[in-house]
Amino acid sequence: MITRCTLSKRLGRPERAKGLKSAALIVAILAATAAQASTISGTVDTGGNAANFSGDALTFASAPSNGPFPSTMTVGEFDFSVPSGETITAGSFSGNFGSNALASGTSQARLFVDGVQLALCDAACEAASQSSDVPWLYALTGSDLTQLSTNSLWQAGRAVVTASQLSASQVVLDPTSVNLTLAPVPIPPAFFLFASALAPLFGFARRKATTV
């Protein structure tokens, strides 16, 4: 009777170490990719807006009004596109109440982007704008981004800036700048744990059957 059996041949330590290094490299590359970020920057376009009487596509000046207040109007729009696999993780809007370019102050007003308040020009701001621009800056919070993520305009890549006029005269604004920070959609922590757990498998010996 001929008996056949198989023997296993285990790869040496160099092959195992090479496998472990490959697994670690994969995890490191994925982690580095997740950490990369990019930005989208630009200026709100006020052109083609029936509510804008400034005569250009960057500044904004509403028609003079004596009320009733508050009175809501569209200032302009900033269109953006988020690449597939990425998400907006931070953002800021900035500008000036009043306009040195238009040589005009502003009325009291609140500014919004897709429902999130960006800035308020109160009575003191209104008075100061008569002699010089009054700068404002707003950084979106995590709560703001959550709110915006459910807004149909924002989802469509449209940051629509509106103003609510609060006193007589007119809303006057210098250009509004936008900066959005993008990052890859976060990889779940569980994935890295899973990858780490699989890493040793890359070093397991491959077995080659031989017949005796």
Number of C-alpha atoms within 10 A of each C-alpha: 3 5 6 8 9 10 11 11 12 13 14 12 12 10 16 19 14 13 18 19 15 15 18 17 12 13 17 13 11 12 14 10 14 15 12 10 14 11 13 14 15 14 19 22 22 26 19 11 16 12 16 23 17 19 13 14 17 19 26 29 24 22 13 12 15 10 12 10 13 15 13 14 18 20 30 26 21 19 15 16 10 16 10 8 9 15 17 18 16 17 20 16 22 18 21 23 31 31 24 17 12 15 13 20 26 28 26 26 25 19 20 18 23 17 17 16 16 20 21 17 25 15 14 9 20 21 16 17 25 18 14 16 24 22 16 15 14 14 14 19 13 12 10 15 17 11 14 19 15 10 14 11 16 19 14 13 14 17 21 19 24 21 24 19 25 23 21 16 17 22 30 28 27 23 20 25 18 18 16 20 15 19 20 18 14 13 12 8 8 9 11 15 12 10 14 15 10 14 19 16 13 18 21 17 15 14 11 11 11 11 8 9
